Amino acid sequence: DQQVKQNSPSLSVQEGRISILNCDYTNSMFDYFLWYKKYPAEGPTFLISISSIKDKNEDGRFTVFLNKSAKHLSLHIVPSQPGDSAVYFCAASALGNQFYFGTGTSLTVIP
Amino acid sequence: DVKVTQSSRYLVKRTGEKVFLECVQDMDHENMFWYRQDPGLGLRLIYFSYDVKMKEKGDIPEGYSVSREKKERFSLILESASTNQTSMYLCASSHSSPHSTDTQYFGPGTRLTVL
């Protein structure tokens, strides 16, 4: 059973607007979360992380929010740029064990 | 910059063949991982290794084996390839041991097709 879910397979956003990518998880023991970005024909690259002791982490245009009670995290990209068009994966781990990945959301930023 | 390389970008094999996928990292990472990526299923962990000659099963080890004779190299072996092993295979590495919350760095992937 999928422990990490990304329920939106795709998302289209106008350039300059905000992109919000969502991720839900079922395992309450997860305490560390990552977002990866993947371009076609390339491996995923690390984007941003958050530990469960925080509810927000920001890095430039990228912000990750964690709502532990709802078992939900989201990635905000502001402003969105055409180069952000990629597949985004969220991943979660518990107590330093293996990461579980979501199914990915394909983001298209329209110029 | 961390570099993780995989021996082939594209591979076509026949059912029943033995297949080797090689992965090399140049950052002296202790941990190495093999995933497969399939549409609608995301990345699923096949095997990982946190030290030379050490290996642990991930979520879907059936039909696969691994070898780690040197720290920088982690090989995935399909003993007898089957069509349901057609997939994108991704290798990754990270610091720390035995298990890690450190960032994993991925290779470019090998798209394997089994006919």
Chai-1 contact restraints between the chains, C-beta under 6 A:
chainA,res_idxA,chainB,res_idxB,connection_type,confidence,min_distance_angstrom,max_distance_angstrom,comment,restraint_id
A,Y32,B,T101,contact,1.0,0.0,6.0,A-B,restraint_1
A,E42,B,P108,contact,1.0,0.0,6.0,A-B,restraint_2
A,G43,B,L90,contact,1.0,0.0,6.0,A-B,restraint_3
A,G43,B,F106,contact,1.0,0.0,6.0,A-B,restraint_4
A,G43,B,G107,contact,1.0,0.0,6.0,A-B,restraint_5
A,G43,B,P108,contact,1.0,0.0,6.0,A-B,restraint_6
A,G43,B,G109,contact,1.0,0.0,6.0,A-B,restraint_7
A,P44,B,F106,contact,1.0,0.0,6.0,A-B,restraint_8
A,F46,B,T103,contact,1.0,0.0,6.0,A-B,restraint_9
A,S93,B,T101,contact,1.0,0.0,6.0,A-B,restraint_10
A,G96,B,H99,contact,1.0,0.0,6.0,A-B,restraint_11
A,G96,B,T101,contact,1.0,0.0,6.0,A-B,restraint_12
A,N97,B,H99,contact,1.0,0.0,6.0,A-B,restraint_13
A,Q98,B,L45,contact,1.0,0.0,6.0,A-B,restraint_14
A,F101,B,G42,contact,1.0,0.0,6.0,A-B,restraint_15
A,F101,B,L43,contact,1.0,0.0,6.0,A-B,restraint_16
A,G102,B,G42,contact,1.0,0.0,6.0,A-B,restraint_17
A,T103,B,G40,contact,1.0,0.0,6.0,A-B,restraint_18
A,T103,B,G42,contact,1.0,0.0,6.0,A-B,restraint_19
A,G104,B,G42,contact,1.0,0.0,6.0,A-B,restraint_20
